[in-house]
Amino acid sequence: MADTTTNIKEAVIKSISAMKEGPLPLRMYMDMCVKCGTCATVCPIFYGSDEKKYNPAERSDLLRSIYKKHNTITGKLFGGLVGARDYREGELEEWVEHFYTCTACRRCATYCPFGIDNSVLTRKGRAILEAAGLTPKIMQKVVKISLETGNTDGASPKAFMSAIEFLEEEMKDDHGIDIKIPVDVVGAEYFYVPPSGDVLVNPEATTGIAKVFYNLGLQDKWTMSSNYFDGANYGLFTGNDVHMKAECKAYVEEAKRLKCKVFFMGECGHAYRIVKFMMEKAKWFGDLPFRIENCMEFTAGLIKAGKLEFDKSKNPQPVTYHDPCNFGRSCNILDEPRLILESSCEDFREMYPNRGDNWCCGGGGGLAAMDDILEFRMKVTGKKKTEQILETGAKFVAAACANCKRQITQLMEYHKMDVKVGGVHDMLSRAIKINGKAAERESYD
């Protein structure tokens, strides 16, 4: 967008008006909202602070009102009487707070009587901000690092290999045998793509995967990539489709180079949603020479088939599961993580509500990366999740999402709750039997 006020206004109006030619649901969102307030009652942000600006319908009206003014007869004729208005000079700067205090959790869409998905309109608002150069600096930085290095942590292949060597040493200490994490193996059947945090920060999810493949006798049938080991894709969060597709393209090309048969996704809901339900479905890169599978579906299938054994006594503490919003509401991966946890833990407890009705952790939509709004995340967006966890009495929260893990870990630390946080395959890694025995370790702190 140009710097002049007139050009900015024209660009904003043009972008919003483009929805008239967009997908039918998007056009319907511009007309259907009756301000019933249902979305507000189920929104984690409005639950944390009932200020008018945190009402999902009010946020979406920033776009809807301008749309009506320029694209409907009633809006052109009656203006404010029908909720229509023109763009106001300088209001884009105000939009940053509005659209980046939404976790895009899609809980509103679950309960809205008309199915209005305010997260779609949040992303549209963010796309306009992105075009104006107003995306929050931390989000810009994460995208830039990921596009340049292939991962959101900016880790080099050397750093990745050091982490892999450490994990292999840990597994040898656990079981007294060599359990490998293959890297850059051309021709391996499975190409494992987790969030980078599951290698560099919370790595037990990856050791769990390695142990599953070892148990199956498939240690030489899977691989990771030393250059591409992070499924996270912040283009979804900034509204930049070009960036989002570029991230995917790099991983598709790596999968082709490795000649894999399965693009094997880790515990990252938004990554799986993009690759499986957006990239593959829309054929961004044509027909793919591999299928896409999530690790939790894979492992749960093995458990159902009786191919894995566990020693639940290795996980005696009360454990609960947080449904990441993308897995719970966008990917329908609901029972699989529960089967893994119930099989590997002595005391599994549910949060209520759960599954597709679960409350967001408060870090969705990329907010977990934004430490400049830490207080807001701890006191407002994460308020309901903190209460949910406390009610379970759990001492360990399993969350199949790196952003959720970061947010919930910070929530537990901020509120001084003695609760550990990790992944679903973390619990499996501790309890899975290899050669008849589970891991031998005194502590996982």
C-alpha positions as CSV (number, residue, x, y, z in Angstrom):
1,M,0.0,0.0,0.0
2,A,1.2,3.5,-0.7
3,D,1.9,5.9,2.1
4,T,-0.6,8.6,1.2
5,T,-3.9,8.6,3.2
6,T,-6.0,8.5,0.1
7,N,-4.2,5.5,-1.4
8,I,-4.3,3.7,1.9
9,K,-8.1,4.3,2.1
10,E,-8.6,3.1,-1.4
11,A,-6.5,0.0,-0.9
12,V,-8.4,-0.9,2.3
13,I,-11.7,-0.4,0.6
14,K,-10.6,-2.4,-2.4
15,S,-9.4,-5.3,-0.3
16,I,-12.6,-5.4,1.8
17,S,-14.8,-5.1,-1.3
18,A,-12.9,-8.0,-2.9
19,M,-14.9,-10.3,-0.5
20,K,-17.9,-9.7,-2.7
21,E,-16.2,-11.9,-5.3
22,G,-14.8,-14.3,-2.8
23,P,-16.0,-17.6,-1.4
24,L,-19.7,-17.8,-0.6
25,P,-19.2,-18.2,3.2
26,L,-17.1,-15.1,3.3
27,R,-19.8,-13.1,1.5
28,M,-22.5,-14.5,3.8
29,Y,-20.4,-13.4,6.9
30,M,-20.9,-9.9,5.6
31,D,-24.7,-10.1,5.8
32,M,-25.7,-12.7,8.3
33,C,-24.6,-11.5,11.7
34,V,-27.6,-10.4,13.8
35,K,-25.6,-9.4,16.9
36,C,-27.1,-12.1,19.1
37,G,-24.0,-12.2,21.3
38,T,-23.5,-15.9,21.2
39,C,-20.0,-15.6,19.9
40,A,-19.0,-13.4,22.8
41,T,-20.3,-15.9,25.4
42,V,-18.0,-18.6,24.1
43,C,-14.9,-16.5,23.2
44,P,-11.8,-17.0,25.5
45,I,-10.8,-13.3,25.1
46,F,-14.2,-11.9,26.0
47,Y,-14.4,-14.4,28.9
48,G,-11.1,-12.9,30.2
49,S,-12.2,-9.3,29.7
50,D,-15.7,-8.3,28.6
51,E,-14.7,-5.1,27.0
52,K,-16.7,-4.3,23.9
53,K,-13.6,-4.4,21.7
54,Y,-13.1,-8.0,22.5
55,N,-16.5,-9.1,21.3
56,P,-15.9,-11.1,18.1
57,A,-18.8,-9.6,16.3
58,E,-17.6,-6.1,17.1
59,R,-14.1,-7.0,15.8
60,S,-15.6,-8.3,12.5
61,D,-17.7,-5.2,12.2
62,L,-14.6,-3.3,11.5
63,L,-14.6,-5.0,8.1
64,R,-18.3,-5.6,7.8
65,S,-19.3,-1.9,8.2
66,I,-16.9,-0.7,5.5
67,Y,-18.1,-3.6,3.2
68,K,-21.7,-2.5,3.7
69,K,-20.9,1.1,2.9
70,H,-19.3,0.3,-0.4
71,N,-21.0,-2.9,-1.6
72,T,-24.7,-2.8,-0.5
73,I,-27.5,-0.5,-1.6
74,T,-28.8,-0.1,1.9
75,G,-25.3,0.8,3.1
76,K,-24.8,3.4,0.5
77,L,-28.3,4.9,1.1
78,F,-28.7,4.7,4.9
79,G,-25.1,4.5,6.2
80,G,-24.9,4.2,10.0
81,L,-28.6,3.3,10.3
82,V,-27.8,-0.1,8.8
83,G,-24.3,-0.4,10.4
84,A,-22.4,1.0,7.4
85,R,-19.6,3.5,7.6
86,D,-16.6,4.6,5.6
87,Y,-12.9,4.0,6.4
88,R,-11.5,6.5,9.0
89,E,-8.1,8.0,8.5
90,G,-5.5,6.3,10.7
91,E,-7.7,3.5,11.9
92,L,-5.4,0.8,10.6
93,E,-3.1,1.4,13.5
94,E,-6.1,0.7,15.8
95,W,-6.8,-2.6,14.0
96,V,-3.5,-4.0,15.1
97,E,-4.7,-4.4,18.6
98,H,-8.2,-5.6,17.5
99,F,-7.0,-8.3,15.1
100,Y,-4.0,-9.4,17.2
101,T,-6.1,-9.9,20.3
102,C,-8.0,-12.7,18.6
103,T,-6.6,-16.2,18.9
104,A,-8.5,-17.4,15.8
105,C,-9.6,-20.4,17.7
106,R,-12.9,-20.8,15.8
107,R,-14.9,-21.5,18.9
108,C,-17.3,-18.8,17.8
109,A,-18.0,-20.7,14.6
110,T,-18.8,-23.8,16.6
111,Y,-21.6,-22.0,18.5
112,C,-22.8,-19.3,16.1
113,P,-26.4,-20.2,15.0
114,F,-25.4,-19.1,11.5
115,G,-21.9,-20.7,11.5
116,I,-20.1,-17.4,11.2
117,D,-16.3,-18.0,11.5
118,N,-14.8,-14.8,12.9
119,S,-11.3,-16.2,12.6
120,V,-11.7,-16.0,8.8
121,L,-12.4,-12.3,9.2
122,T,-9.6,-11.9,11.6
123,R,-7.2,-13.3,9.0
124,K,-8.6,-10.9,6.4
125,G,-8.0,-8.0,8.8
126,R,-4.5,-9.2,9.4
127,A,-3.9,-9.6,5.6
128,I,-4.8,-5.9,5.2
129,L,-2.4,-5.0,8.1
130,E,0.3,-7.1,6.5
131,A,-0.1,-5.3,3.2
132,A,0.2,-2.0,5.0
133,G,3.4,-3.1,6.8
134,L,1.7,-3.1,10.2
135,T,2.0,-6.8,11.2
136,P,3.5,-6.9,14.7
137,K,7.3,-6.9,14.6
138,I,7.7,-10.3,16.3
139,M,5.4,-11.9,13.8
140,Q,7.3,-10.4,10.9
141,K,10.6,-11.6,12.5
142,V,9.3,-15.2,12.9
143,V,8.2,-15.3,9.3
144,K,11.4,-13.8,8.0
145,I,13.5,-16.3,10.0
146,S,11.4,-19.3,8.8
147,L,11.6,-18.3,5.2
148,E,15.4,-17.8,5.4
149,T,16.3,-20.9,7.5
150,G,13.4,-23.3,7.0
151,N,12.4,-23.2,10.7
152,T,10.9,-20.6,13.1
153,D,13.8,-21.0,15.5
154,G,16.4,-20.1,13.0
155,A,18.4,-23.2,13.9
156,S,21.1,-24.3,11.6
157,P,21.5,-27.9,10.3
158,K,24.5,-28.2,12.6
159,A,22.4,-27.2,15.6
160,F,19.7,-29.6,14.5
161,M,22.2,-32.5,14.2
162,S,23.6,-31.7,17.7
163,A,20.0,-31.9,19.1
164,I,19.5,-35.3,17.3
165,E,22.7,-36.7,18.8
166,F,21.6,-35.6,22.2
167,L,18.2,-37.3,21.8
168,E,19.9,-40.5,20.7
169,E,22.1,-40.4,23.7
170,E,19.0,-39.9,26.0
171,M,17.2,-42.9,24.4
172,K,20.3,-45.1,24.9
173,D,20.3,-44.0,28.6
174,D,16.6,-44.8,28.7
175,H,16.8,-48.3,27.2
176,G,20.4,-49.3,27.0
177,I,20.2,-49.8,23.2
178,D,20.8,-47.6,20.1
179,I,17.6,-46.1,18.9
180,K,18.3,-43.9,15.9
181,I,16.7,-40.8,14.5
182,P,17.6,-41.1,10.8
183,V,18.4,-37.8,8.9
184,D,18.4,-37.0,5.2
185,V,17.8,-40.6,4.1
186,V,16.7,-40.6,0.5
187,G,14.1,-43.3,-0.2
188,A,12.8,-43.5,3.4
189,E,9.1,-44.2,3.4
190,Y,8.2,-41.7,6.1
191,F,9.4,-38.0,6.2
192,Y,8.7,-36.8,9.7
193,V,7.9,-33.1,10.0
194,P,7.2,-31.9,13.5
195,P,7.3,-28.3,14.9
196,S,10.9,-27.4,15.5
197,G,10.1,-27.1,19.2
198,D,9.6,-30.9,19.3
199,V,13.3,-31.3,18.5
200,L,14.9,-28.2,20.2
201,V,12.7,-27.3,23.1
202,N,10.3,-30.2,24.1
203,P,12.0,-33.1,22.4
204,E,10.3,-36.1,24.1
205,A,7.6,-36.0,21.4
206,T,10.3,-36.9,18.8
207,T,11.9,-39.6,21.0
208,G,8.4,-41.1,21.3
209,I,8.1,-41.2,17.5
210,A,11.6,-42.8,17.3
211,K,10.7,-45.4,19.8
212,V,7.5,-46.3,17.9
213,F,9.4,-46.8,14.7
214,Y,12.1,-48.9,16.5
215,N,9.4,-51.1,18.0
216,L,7.9,-51.7,14.5
217,G,11.3,-52.6,13.1
218,L,11.1,-49.6,10.8
219,Q,14.2,-47.8,12.0
220,D,15.5,-47.5,8.5
221,K,12.1,-46.6,6.9
222,W,11.7,-43.1,8.2
223,T,13.8,-39.9,8.2
224,M,14.0,-36.3,9.2
225,S,15.6,-33.5,7.2
226,S,18.5,-31.5,8.5
227,N,17.3,-28.5,6.5
228,Y,13.6,-28.7,6.9
229,F,12.4,-29.9,10.3
230,D,9.6,-27.4,11.2
231,G,6.1,-27.7,10.1
232,A,5.1,-24.4,11.7
233,N,3.8,-21.9,9.2
234,Y,3.2,-18.3,10.4
235,G,1.8,-17.2,7.0
236,L,-1.5,-18.6,8.3
237,F,-1.4,-16.2,11.2
238,T,-0.2,-13.0,9.4
239,G,-2.7,-13.5,6.5
240,N,0.0,-13.7,3.9
241,D,-0.9,-16.4,1.5
242,V,2.4,-15.9,-0.5
243,H,4.5,-16.6,2.6
244,M,2.2,-19.5,3.6
245,K,2.5,-21.2,0.3
246,A,6.3,-20.6,0.1
247,E,6.7,-22.3,3.4
248,C,4.8,-25.3,2.1
249,K,6.6,-25.4,-1.2
250,A,10.0,-25.8,0.4
251,Y,8.7,-28.8,2.4
252,V,7.0,-30.4,-0.6
253,E,10.2,-30.1,-2.6
254,E,12.2,-31.7,0.2
255,A,9.7,-34.5,0.4
256,K,10.1,-35.1,-3.3
257,R,13.9,-35.0,-2.9
258,L,13.7,-37.6,-0.2
259,K,11.3,-39.7,-2.3
260,C,9.1,-40.4,0.6
261,K,5.7,-42.1,0.4
262,V,4.3,-40.5,3.5
263,F,4.6,-36.8,4.6
264,F,4.4,-37.6,8.3
265,M,3.2,-34.7,10.3
266,G,4.1,-34.2,14.0
267,E,2.1,-32.7,16.9
268,C,1.3,-29.3,15.2
269,G,-2.4,-28.7,14.5
270,H,-2.0,-25.6,12.3
271,A,0.7,-27.2,10.3
272,Y,-1.4,-30.3,9.6
273,R,-4.4,-28.2,8.8
274,I,-2.5,-26.2,6.2
275,V,-0.8,-29.1,4.5
276,K,-3.8,-31.6,4.6
277,F,-6.9,-29.4,4.4
278,M,-5.6,-26.4,2.5
279,M,-2.5,-27.3,0.4
280,E,-3.5,-30.8,-0.6
281,K,-7.2,-30.1,-1.0
282,A,-6.7,-27.0,-3.1
283,K,-3.9,-28.6,-5.1
284,W,-1.5,-25.7,-4.6
285,F,1.2,-27.8,-6.2
286,G,-0.9,-30.3,-8.2
287,D,-1.2,-33.9,-7.3
288,L,1.4,-34.9,-4.7
289,P,3.5,-38.0,-5.0
290,F,3.0,-38.9,-1.3
291,R,0.2,-39.1,1.2
292,I,-0.2,-36.9,4.3
293,E,-0.6,-38.5,7.7
294,N,-0.5,-37.2,11.3
295,C,1.6,-39.0,13.8
296,M,-1.2,-39.3,16.4
297,E,-3.5,-41.1,13.9
298,F,-0.6,-43.4,13.1
299,T,0.2,-44.2,16.7
300,A,-3.4,-44.6,17.7
301,G,-3.9,-47.1,14.9
302,L,-0.9,-49.2,16.1
303,I,-2.3,-49.2,19.7
304,K,-5.7,-50.4,18.4
305,A,-4.0,-53.2,16.5
306,G,-2.2,-54.3,19.7
307,K,1.3,-53.5,18.3
308,L,2.5,-51.4,21.2
309,E,2.9,-52.2,24.9
310,F,3.2,-49.8,27.8
311,D,4.1,-49.7,31.4
312,K,1.6,-47.1,32.8
313,S,3.4,-47.0,36.2
314,K,6.0,-44.8,34.4
315,N,3.3,-42.1,34.3
316,P,1.6,-42.2,37.7
317,Q,0.8,-38.5,38.0
318,P,-2.7,-37.1,37.0
319,V,-2.5,-36.2,33.3
320,T,-4.9,-34.1,31.2
321,Y,-5.1,-33.3,27.5
322,H,-5.6,-29.9,26.0
323,D,-7.2,-30.0,22.6
324,P,-5.3,-27.6,20.3
325,C,-7.9,-25.6,18.4
326,N,-6.7,-26.7,15.0
327,F,-6.7,-30.4,15.8
328,G,-10.0,-30.1,17.8
329,R,-12.0,-27.9,15.5
330,S,-10.3,-28.0,12.1
331,C,-8.8,-31.4,11.7
332,N,-11.1,-33.7,13.8
333,I,-8.2,-35.4,15.5
334,L,-9.9,-35.9,18.9
335,D,-9.9,-39.5,20.1
336,E,-6.5,-40.5,18.9
337,P,-4.4,-38.4,21.4
338,R,-6.8,-39.7,24.2
339,L,-6.2,-43.3,23.2
340,I,-2.4,-42.7,23.4
341,L,-2.6,-41.0,26.8
342,E,-5.1,-43.6,28.3
343,S,-2.8,-46.4,27.1
344,S,0.4,-44.9,28.6
345,C,-0.8,-43.1,31.8
346,E,-2.3,-44.4,35.0
347,D,-4.6,-41.4,35.7
348,F,-5.9,-39.6,32.6
349,R,-8.4,-36.8,33.3
350,E,-10.5,-34.8,31.0
351,M,-11.0,-31.0,30.9
352,Y,-14.6,-29.9,30.4
353,P,-15.7,-29.0,27.9
354,N,-13.3,-30.8,25.5
355,R,-12.7,-32.0,22.0
356,G,-14.3,-29.6,19.5
357,D,-15.9,-27.6,22.3
358,N,-12.6,-27.1,24.2
359,W,-11.4,-23.6,25.2
360,C,-8.4,-22.1,23.5
361,C,-5.2,-22.0,25.5
362,G,-5.0,-18.3,24.8
363,G,-1.9,-18.5,22.5
364,G,-3.6,-19.4,19.3
365,G,-3.3,-17.4,16.1
366,G,0.4,-16.8,16.7
367,L,-0.2,-15.0,20.0
368,A,2.0,-17.4,21.9
369,A,5.0,-15.9,20.2
370,M,4.1,-12.4,21.2
371,D,5.8,-11.8,24.6
372,D,5.1,-8.1,24.3
373,I,1.5,-8.9,25.2
374,L,2.5,-11.5,27.9
375,E,0.4,-9.9,30.7
376,F,-2.7,-9.9,28.4
377,R,-2.1,-13.5,27.5
378,M,-1.7,-14.6,31.1
379,K,-4.6,-12.6,32.6
380,V,-7.1,-12.4,29.7
381,T,-6.7,-14.9,26.8
382,G,-5.5,-17.7,29.0
383,K,-7.8,-17.1,31.9
384,K,-10.3,-19.9,31.1
385,K,-7.6,-22.4,30.2
386,T,-5.9,-21.8,33.6
387,E,-9.2,-22.5,35.3
388,Q,-9.8,-25.6,33.3
389,I,-6.4,-27.1,34.2
390,L,-6.8,-26.2,37.9
391,E,-10.2,-28.0,38.0
392,T,-8.7,-31.3,36.7
393,G,-6.1,-31.5,39.5
394,A,-3.7,-32.6,36.8
395,K,0.1,-32.4,37.3
396,F,0.9,-32.8,33.6
397,V,-0.8,-31.2,30.6
398,A,-0.3,-32.9,27.3
399,A,-0.8,-30.5,24.3
400,A,-0.2,-31.5,20.7
401,C,1.0,-28.1,19.6
402,A,4.3,-26.2,20.2
403,N,2.4,-22.9,20.5
404,C,0.0,-24.4,23.1
405,K,2.9,-25.8,25.0
406,R,4.6,-22.4,25.2
407,Q,1.5,-20.6,26.2
408,I,0.4,-23.2,28.8
409,T,3.9,-23.5,30.3
410,Q,4.0,-19.7,30.7
411,L,0.5,-19.8,32.3
412,M,1.6,-22.4,34.8
413,E,4.7,-20.4,35.7
414,Y,2.9,-17.1,35.8
415,H,0.2,-18.4,38.1
416,K,2.7,-20.5,40.1
417,M,0.9,-23.8,39.4
418,D,2.9,-27.0,40.0
419,V,2.0,-28.4,36.6
420,K,4.4,-29.7,33.9
421,V,3.6,-29.3,30.2
422,G,4.6,-31.5,27.2
423,G,3.3,-33.4,24.3
424,V,1.2,-36.5,23.8
425,H,4.1,-38.7,22.6
426,D,6.1,-37.5,25.6
427,M,4.0,-39.7,27.8
428,L,4.3,-42.6,25.3
429,S,8.1,-42.1,25.2
430,R,8.3,-42.7,29.0
431,A,5.9,-45.7,29.1
432,I,6.4,-47.6,25.9
433,K,8.0,-51.0,26.3
434,I,11.1,-51.9,24.2
435,N,12.3,-55.4,24.5
436,G,9.7,-55.8,27.3
437,K,10.8,-52.8,29.4
438,A,10.0,-49.2,29.6
439,A,12.5,-46.4,30.0
440,E,14.7,-46.4,33.1
441,R,14.9,-42.8,34.3
442,E,14.6,-41.2,37.7
443,S,13.3,-37.8,36.7
444,Y,12.2,-35.9,33.6
445,D,12.6,-32.4,35.0
